[in-house]
Amino acid sequence: MGADDKLENAGEKLGGKAKEAAGKLTDDKGLEAEGKGDQVKADLKGAGEKLKDAFKKD
């Protein structure tokens, strides 16, 4: 996984955490769910990149 990908995924996860927190503070369930979704998406991207890297090393 390249450094750019890691940075992008970390930024997306951080943005998701911010959205989730803002949703909790404002009692906006939609924003909270969107934030959680962004975090999951960033985690899945990271896992996919790690999987690709594992196959490239063989």
C-alpha positions as CSV (number, residue, x, y, z in Angstrom):
1,M,0.0,0.0,0.0
2,G,1.5,3.3,-1.0
3,A,1.9,6.2,1.4
4,D,-0.6,8.2,-0.6
5,D,-3.3,5.5,-0.2
6,K,-2.6,5.3,3.6
7,L,-2.8,9.0,3.9
8,E,-6.1,9.2,1.9
9,N,-7.6,6.3,4.0
10,A,-6.6,7.9,7.3
11,G,-8.1,11.2,6.2
12,E,-11.3,9.6,5.2
13,K,-11.5,7.7,8.5
14,L,-10.8,10.9,10.4
15,G,-13.5,12.8,8.4
16,G,-15.9,10.0,9.2
17,K,-15.1,10.2,12.9
18,A,-15.7,14.0,12.8
19,K,-19.1,13.5,11.0
20,E,-20.1,10.9,13.5
21,A,-19.2,13.1,16.4
22,A,-21.1,16.1,14.9
23,G,-24.1,13.9,14.3
24,K,-24.1,12.8,17.9
25,L,-23.7,16.4,19.2
26,T,-26.6,17.7,17.0
27,D,-28.7,14.6,17.3
28,D,-28.6,14.1,13.6
29,K,-28.8,10.3,13.0
30,G,-28.2,10.7,9.3
31,L,-24.9,12.5,9.7
32,E,-23.9,10.1,12.4
33,A,-24.6,7.1,10.1
34,E,-22.8,8.8,7.2
35,G,-19.7,9.2,9.4
36,K,-19.8,5.6,10.5
37,G,-20.2,4.6,6.8
38,D,-17.1,6.7,5.8
39,Q,-15.1,5.0,8.5
40,V,-16.1,1.5,7.3
41,K,-15.3,2.5,3.7
42,A,-11.9,3.7,4.7
43,D,-11.3,0.4,6.6
44,L,-12.4,-1.7,3.7
45,K,-10.1,0.2,1.3
46,G,-7.2,-0.3,3.6
47,A,-7.9,-4.0,3.9
48,G,-8.2,-4.3,0.1
49,E,-4.8,-2.6,-0.3
50,K,-3.2,-4.9,2.2
51,L,-4.6,-7.9,0.4
52,K,-3.3,-6.7,-2.9
53,D,0.1,-6.1,-1.4
54,A,0.2,-9.6,0.1
55,F,-0.4,-11.1,-3.4
56,K,2.2,-8.8,-5.0
57,K,5.0,-10.1,-2.7
58,D,4.7,-13.7,-3.9
